Amino acid sequence: AMRSFINNLIFFYKIMFNIRFQSYFKIFKKSIRSFELVDIFIHYNNNFFNPL
């Protein structure tokens, strides 16, 4: 009975770790996307204020 309890605990921990990792990955992708938007915005503003 103890072994199955430990197996369930490990299984639960893996599920929790996967969920946490996926949420971190989503946040990471969102931050990369927002950084790209900021970069595009800065580039656009620079070209707007001093056109080449």
PAFIBA-640133 format. One record per atom (N, C-alpha, C): residue in one letter; atom name; residue number from 0; x, y, z. Coordinates in nm, 2 decimals, padded with zeros to 4 digits. Layout:
! residues N
{"A"; "CA"; NUM; {X; Y; Z}}
...
***
This chain:
! residues 52
{"A"; "N"; 0; {00.08; -00.12; 00.00}}
{"A"; "CA"; 0; {00.00; 00.00; 00.00}}
{"A"; "C"; 0; {00.09; 00.13; 00.00}}
{"M"; "N"; 1; {00.20; 00.12; 00.07}}
{"M"; "CA"; 1; {00.29; 00.23; 00.08}}
{"M"; "C"; 1; {00.35; 00.27; -00.06}}
{"R"; "N"; 2; {00.38; 00.16; -00.13}}
{"R"; "CA"; 2; {00.45; 00.18; -00.27}}
{"R"; "C"; 2; {00.35; 00.25; -00.36}}
{"S"; "N"; 3; {00.22; 00.21; -00.36}}
{"S"; "CA"; 3; {00.13; 00.27; -00.45}}
{"S"; "C"; 3; {00.10; 00.41; -00.41}}
{"F"; "N"; 4; {00.10; 00.44; -00.28}}
{"F"; "CA"; 4; {00.09; 00.58; -00.24}}
{"F"; "C"; 4; {00.20; 00.67; -00.29}}
{"I"; "N"; 5; {00.33; 00.61; -00.28}}
{"I"; "CA"; 5; {00.44; 00.69; -00.33}}
{"I"; "C"; 5; {00.43; 00.71; -00.48}}
{"N"; "N"; 6; {00.39; 00.60; -00.55}}
{"N"; "CA"; 6; {00.37; 00.61; -00.70}}
{"N"; "C"; 6; {00.27; 00.72; -00.73}}
{"N"; "N"; 7; {00.16; 00.72; -00.66}}
{"N"; "CA"; 7; {00.05; 00.82; -00.68}}
{"N"; "C"; 7; {00.11; 00.96; -00.66}}
{"L"; "N"; 8; {00.19; 00.98; -00.55}}
{"L"; "CA"; 8; {00.25; 01.10; -00.52}}
{"L"; "C"; 8; {00.35; 01.15; -00.63}}
{"I"; "N"; 9; {00.43; 01.06; -00.68}}
{"I"; "CA"; 9; {00.52; 01.09; -00.79}}
{"I"; "C"; 9; {00.44; 01.13; -00.92}}
{"F"; "N"; 10; {00.33; 01.06; -00.95}}
{"F"; "CA"; 10; {00.25; 01.08; -01.06}}
{"F"; "C"; 10; {00.19; 01.22; -01.05}}
{"F"; "N"; 11; {00.13; 01.25; -00.93}}
{"F"; "CA"; 11; {00.07; 01.38; -00.91}}
{"F"; "C"; 11; {00.18; 01.50; -00.92}}
{"Y"; "N"; 12; {00.30; 01.47; -00.87}}
{"Y"; "CA"; 12; {00.40; 01.57; -00.88}}
{"Y"; "C"; 12; {00.44; 01.60; -01.02}}
{"K"; "N"; 13; {00.45; 01.49; -01.10}}
{"K"; "CA"; 13; {00.48; 01.51; -01.25}}
{"K"; "C"; 13; {00.37; 01.59; -01.32}}
{"I"; "N"; 14; {00.25; 01.56; -01.29}}
{"I"; "CA"; 14; {00.14; 01.64; -01.35}}
{"I"; "C"; 14; {00.15; 01.79; -01.31}}
{"M"; "N"; 15; {00.17; 01.81; -01.18}}
{"M"; "CA"; 15; {00.18; 01.95; -01.13}}
{"M"; "C"; 15; {00.30; 02.02; -01.20}}
{"F"; "N"; 16; {00.41; 01.95; -01.21}}
{"F"; "CA"; 16; {00.53; 02.01; -01.27}}
{"F"; "C"; 16; {00.51; 02.04; -01.42}}
{"N"; "N"; 17; {00.44; 01.95; -01.49}}
{"N"; "CA"; 17; {00.41; 01.97; -01.63}}
{"N"; "C"; 17; {00.32; 02.10; -01.65}}
{"I"; "N"; 18; {00.22; 02.11; -01.56}}
{"I"; "CA"; 18; {00.12; 02.22; -01.57}}
{"I"; "C"; 18; {00.20; 02.35; -01.54}}
{"R"; "N"; 19; {00.29; 02.35; -01.44}}
{"R"; "CA"; 19; {00.36; 02.47; -01.40}}
{"R"; "C"; 19; {00.46; 02.50; -01.52}}
{"F"; "N"; 20; {00.52; 02.40; -01.58}}
{"F"; "CA"; 20; {00.62; 02.43; -01.68}}
{"F"; "C"; 20; {00.55; 02.49; -01.81}}
{"Q"; "N"; 21; {00.43; 02.43; -01.84}}
{"Q"; "CA"; 21; {00.35; 02.48; -01.95}}
{"Q"; "C"; 21; {00.31; 02.63; -01.93}}
{"S"; "N"; 22; {00.27; 02.66; -01.81}}
{"S"; "CA"; 22; {00.23; 02.80; -01.78}}
{"S"; "C"; 22; {00.35; 02.89; -01.79}}
{"Y"; "N"; 23; {00.46; 02.85; -01.73}}
{"Y"; "CA"; 23; {00.58; 02.93; -01.75}}
{"Y"; "C"; 23; {00.62; 02.95; -01.89}}
{"F"; "N"; 24; {00.60; 02.85; -01.97}}
{"F"; "CA"; 24; {00.64; 02.86; -02.11}}
{"F"; "C"; 24; {00.54; 02.95; -02.19}}
{"K"; "N"; 25; {00.41; 02.95; -02.15}}
{"K"; "CA"; 25; {00.32; 03.04; -02.21}}
{"K"; "C"; 25; {00.35; 03.19; -02.17}}
{"I"; "N"; 26; {00.39; 03.21; -02.05}}
{"I"; "CA"; 26; {00.43; 03.34; -02.00}}
{"I"; "C"; 26; {00.55; 03.39; -02.08}}
{"F"; "N"; 27; {00.65; 03.29; -02.09}}
{"F"; "CA"; 27; {00.77; 03.33; -02.16}}
{"F"; "C"; 27; {00.74; 03.37; -02.31}}
{"K"; "N"; 28; {00.66; 03.29; -02.38}}
{"K"; "CA"; 28; {00.62; 03.32; -02.51}}
{"K"; "C"; 28; {00.55; 03.46; -02.52}}
{"K"; "N"; 29; {00.46; 03.48; -02.43}}
{"K"; "CA"; 29; {00.39; 03.61; -02.43}}
{"K"; "C"; 29; {00.49; 03.73; -02.41}}
{"S"; "N"; 30; {00.59; 03.71; -02.32}}
{"S"; "CA"; 30; {00.68; 03.82; -02.30}}
{"S"; "C"; 30; {00.77; 03.84; -02.42}}
{"I"; "N"; 31; {00.81; 03.73; -02.49}}
{"I"; "CA"; 31; {00.89; 03.74; -02.61}}
{"I"; "C"; 31; {00.80; 03.82; -02.72}}
{"R"; "N"; 32; {00.68; 03.79; -02.73}}
{"R"; "CA"; 32; {00.59; 03.85; -02.82}}
{"R"; "C"; 32; {00.58; 04.00; -02.79}}
{"S"; "N"; 33; {00.56; 04.04; -02.66}}
{"S"; "CA"; 33; {00.55; 04.18; -02.63}}
{"S"; "C"; 33; {00.68; 04.25; -02.65}}
{"F"; "N"; 34; {00.79; 04.18; -02.63}}
{"F"; "CA"; 34; {00.92; 04.24; -02.66}}
{"F"; "C"; 34; {00.93; 04.27; -02.81}}
{"E"; "N"; 35; {00.89; 04.18; -02.89}}
{"E"; "CA"; 35; {00.89; 04.20; -03.03}}
{"E"; "C"; 35; {00.80; 04.32; -03.07}}
{"L"; "N"; 36; {00.69; 04.33; -03.01}}
{"L"; "CA"; 36; {00.60; 04.44; -03.04}}
{"L"; "C"; 36; {00.66; 04.57; -03.00}}
{"V"; "N"; 37; {00.73; 04.57; -02.88}}
{"V"; "CA"; 37; {00.80; 04.70; -02.84}}
{"V"; "C"; 37; {00.91; 04.73; -02.94}}
{"D"; "N"; 38; {00.98; 04.63; -02.98}}
{"D"; "CA"; 38; {01.09; 04.65; -03.08}}
{"D"; "C"; 38; {01.04; 04.71; -03.21}}
{"I"; "N"; 39; {00.93; 04.65; -03.26}}
{"I"; "CA"; 39; {00.87; 04.71; -03.38}}
{"I"; "C"; 39; {00.82; 04.85; -03.36}}
{"F"; "N"; 40; {00.76; 04.88; -03.24}}
{"F"; "CA"; 40; {00.71; 05.01; -03.21}}
{"F"; "C"; 40; {00.83; 05.11; -03.21}}
{"I"; "N"; 41; {00.94; 05.07; -03.14}}
{"I"; "CA"; 41; {01.05; 05.16; -03.14}}
{"I"; "C"; 41; {01.11; 05.19; -03.28}}
{"H"; "N"; 42; {01.12; 05.08; -03.35}}
{"H"; "CA"; 42; {01.17; 05.09; -03.49}}
{"H"; "C"; 42; {01.08; 05.18; -03.57}}
{"Y"; "N"; 43; {00.95; 05.17; -03.56}}
{"Y"; "CA"; 43; {00.86; 05.25; -03.64}}
{"Y"; "C"; 43; {00.87; 05.40; -03.59}}
{"N"; "N"; 44; {00.88; 05.42; -03.46}}
{"N"; "CA"; 44; {00.90; 05.56; -03.41}}
{"N"; "C"; 44; {01.02; 05.62; -03.46}}
{"N"; "N"; 45; {01.13; 05.55; -03.46}}
{"N"; "CA"; 45; {01.26; 05.60; -03.51}}
{"N"; "C"; 45; {01.25; 05.64; -03.66}}
{"N"; "N"; 46; {01.19; 05.55; -03.74}}
{"N"; "CA"; 46; {01.17; 05.59; -03.88}}
{"N"; "C"; 46; {01.08; 05.70; -03.90}}
{"F"; "N"; 47; {00.98; 05.71; -03.81}}
{"F"; "CA"; 47; {00.88; 05.82; -03.82}}
{"F"; "C"; 47; {00.94; 05.96; -03.79}}
{"F"; "N"; 48; {01.02; 05.96; -03.68}}
{"F"; "CA"; 48; {01.08; 06.08; -03.64}}
{"F"; "C"; 48; {01.20; 06.13; -03.72}}
{"N"; "N"; 49; {01.28; 06.04; -03.77}}
{"N"; "CA"; 49; {01.39; 06.08; -03.86}}
{"N"; "C"; 49; {01.39; 05.98; -03.98}}
{"P"; "N"; 50; {01.31; 06.01; -04.08}}
{"P"; "CA"; 50; {01.30; 05.92; -04.20}}
{"P"; "C"; 50; {01.43; 05.93; -04.27}}
{"L"; "N"; 51; {01.47; 05.81; -04.32}}
{"L"; "CA"; 51; {01.59; 05.80; -04.39}}
{"L"; "C"; 51; {01.58; 05.84; -04.54}}
***
